[in-house]
Amino acid sequence: MAYFRFTGQPDAGRVASGQGGVSSGKIVDGVTGKSIVVCDMLVESGTGSLGTAADGGGTLLAYFVAGSINLSAPIKAPSGASLYINGSSKMTITYYLED
């Protein structure tokens, strides 16, 4: 069930942290048949991009700089795609899974 769609609030249990260049920058593993929808990003340091493949390949979802990024609308990744941080940044995202 798409929690955000029905309540307007992200599922508090869906938070991931990671660093670009570590483990190919993967921050969230994709789930078959579901899309990862990012609600907020907190970038501890550095700049970079959020996408669906390591080293900036795949679908580009967002560019970011250090600081708190309160999105005006959620960012939806393609179904089944994992999320990767590219660059030298450290960040935490709040997200939910949607069918």
Secondary structure, DSSP 8 states (H G I E B T S, - for coil): --HHHHHSS--TT-EEEEETTSGGGEEE---TT-EEEEEEEEEEE--EEEESSGGG-S-EEEEE-SEEEEEEEEEE--TT--EEEEES-EEEEEEEEE-
